[in-house]
Amino acid sequence: MSWQGIEGHDRIAEMFSRAFARGRLEGSFLFTGPEGVGKRSFAFQLAKVILCQSPRRFTSCNQCESCRLFDLHYVPVKGEIIRSEKQALAQQRRAAKKEKSPDGEPDPLHFEIPNHPDFYYISKPADRTQIPLELLIGPKEDRGQSGLCYNLSRYPYLGKRKVAVIDDADYFNEEGANALLKTLEEPPRGAVMILIGTSAAKQLPTIRSRCQSVRFTKLATRDLAAVLVNSGIAAEYDEGLRLAKLSDGSCKTAMEFKDDSFQNFRIDLYQELAKPRPDFVQFSKRFNDFVDEKGKDAQTRRRRLALGLTRAARFYRNLACLLSGDSSVLTGNYDSGPQLQQAAKNRPDLQQAAKNAERTLEALEQIERMGNIPYIIEAWINSLR
Ligand SMILES: [Zn+2]
């Protein structure tokens, strides 16, 4: 049974349900966990129930004025900062007409944001490295008179409650975090704040200590398959299951697996790694091209590098399994079976395969610490020689 259509997080829903029943669902929460497991969807559904005017057993009624407004959505536009209600309305109109923003492209993920007067959502704009201060406390000329903290302090339009979701909490700077501290520590009466990050370790200590931590884990394969079918990413359950097995519990990874350029790159990658003598110069160029394909944004490029290296690490790990006599990786792994067999024939060296898997994992770890992507690729490829 899924709560509010959310798969795989029943335990967390149960925890909130108990607090809700006792009338104690308030304060600030920090959601952490891998990308693409449904933290944002969970936060939105939680907000819907909190704002619902006649919830039943921790489920939204889907009929009241609040639920009706909550189900109206708009699509966020990349790079656009919403500073006023007027801008938000203009953006919603453009989104409804599927027009491009004057400032940027529509967000590739196309997730929809509830359009409810007592619900606030902010995230890091794609062209910024951190969450801009003006989103929290208004622009310079209007400090304290707009922005999230001000909006939360005003009396709710509909009921008695307000909910704010702050996405990309990994990207707070000191200034932003300080601006938020008072609101986090003591949200206005009836308000709930939900911060979404990837890990507690990435949050500034001042933020971490003021929020109740809620840890999300990666989705079980069956739950992910259900999510993929429900959201239309997979046409039917079998396709969902096949994608889910590849995607390590992450809906985001599953979506990336459906991307043509990644499909092509994976095949090239496996073929190259399976060769008796890979052409490392060519291969380095191919890898760099793949990383740069979706533009110059640093986050996107790091994500592409991580995608490629994760597949390479998986390939070497499976190769080591195969060479040690475990052929189940051929049936369980829809991704690189033929190339694995080829590699096992060409380079039947178990120790080398295990070493290469380890080196690839080391390269993956470097992505967060080092900015220089071509260098990481070069050093990784050299370590495989
Ligand atoms: Zn309702």
Residues whose N, C-alpha, C, O or C-beta is under 5 A from the ligand:
A	BS01	ZN	C52 Q53 S54 S60 C61 N62 Q63 C64 C67
